[in-house]
Amino acid sequence: MPETIFMIHGMWAGGWYWTNYVKFFGDKGYRCIPATLRYHDMDPKSLPDSRLGKTSILDYANDLEGKIRKLDDKPIIMGHSMGGLLTQILASRSLAKTAVIITPASPRGILALKPSVVKSFFGVMIKPGFWKKPMRLSFDASVYSMMHLLPPDVQRAEYNKMVYESGRAASEIGFWLFDPSRATNVDASKVTCPVLVIAGSQDRITPASVVKNVANKYKMVSAYKEYADHAHSIILEPGWQKVAEDIEAWMRKQIKT
């Protein structure tokens, strides 16, 4: 039976974000399941479901847990950006055989609001009540924060696919200190599967210094890899194949042990 990779996208995205990886890992014999988060399966040109704005990161996690528990065996869980944080939460629930977190958002307790992060979200944060409304970055903010290493034509094409995101989920991640529900809390002692943490040195929205702290949180089971020529959209950027090859080699080693 082939190993299953359960893939979790980040903010403003959908299962389509994993197209490169689905083909790459599918060709290697893996069964790939790219999930799409609640309310993200929508026309990017349409208005979002009004309930999206108040959707918690834990709503996403609980939805994904339900899907994973229907699988025949524990999957490799792979997450990008906010999906990387969701992967950490799910791993702490003993749902992952191994976990791969790529340029991940950080859990409660790790300060992530570096200047480049604040600049990335500034246009959102100045809007009244952003923490309870659907939100989306402008094209310029998206390029600055996530897509600056993509060719211009790819930048526009990827932006045109982006949907709205939950203001609540974003605030739970960025302003965890003020979240009474502690939605992004992850008990590191409950993450016992092998974890691979991937960072891009030129990442502005999940800076490598923050991602390294995420790896240190799970230091008993984690491996950390930083790529100097990559940023946040490491799955799409030129040279993504080398990163995927490194991930596959690491996964294969974990499966054999």
Buried (B, 14 or more C-beta within 10 A) or exposed (E): EEBBBBBBBBBBBBBEBBEBBBEBBEEBEBBBBBBBBBBBEBEBEEEBBEEBBBBBBBBBBBBBBEEBEEEEEBBBBBBBBBBBBBBBBBBBBEBBBBBBBBBBBBBBBBEBEBEBBEBBBEBBBEEEEBBEBBBBBEBEBBBBBBBBBBEEEBBBEBBEEBBBBBBBBBBBBBEBEEBEEEBBBBEBEEBBBBBBBBBBBBBBBBBBEBBBBBBEBBEEBBBBBBBEBBBBBBBBBEEBEEBBEBBBEBBEEBEEE
